[in-house]
Amino acid sequence: MKFKHQSALIIDDNVLDLMVNKMMLESSQFAQNITALPSASKALTFIANTDTPPDYIFVDINMPIVSGFEFLSLLEQLPEEKTKKCKIVIISSSEDEWDLKKAAEYKKVVNYLVKPLEMEKLQQL
C-alpha cells in the first residue's frame, strides 16, 4: 500500500462525522496513521504529547467548549517542533464568508472543505 502521508488527525465533536471522515481518509489511503478525536482539547493534548505530530489536521470549526478557531489559536502556542510540519484543513458544514475569511488568517490552514469529505477533494490535497 502506498500512503500519501505519514499521519493525519481528525477532530470533530459529531461522532458520526468523525467516523465517516476517518473511513474516508482510510479508504483513500491518505495517511498511514489516522487518529480521530472528539474534541479540540483532546487533540491539543495529543499533539503536545506525541513524538510524531500529524502531517495533516482536519478540524471542524463549530465545536462546543473549544471551537476549531480557538484550537488553531492554541495550536500556534505549542512549541514549533510539535507544529512545524502540520498542515490544517478546515472541515465544516458552514460556507459562511466570515468563516472562510477567518480560516485564511491562519498560516497553517491549507484548505477549507465543506462536509462531507469527498474522495475527489482528498486526492487534490
Secondary structure, DSSP 4 states (H G I P E B T S, - for coil): ---SEEEEEEE-S-HHHHHHHHHHHHHTT-EEEEEEES-HHHHHHHHHH-SS--SEEEEES--SSS-HHHHHHHHTTS-HHHHTT-EEEEEES---HHHHHHHHTSTTEEEEEESSP-HHHHHH-
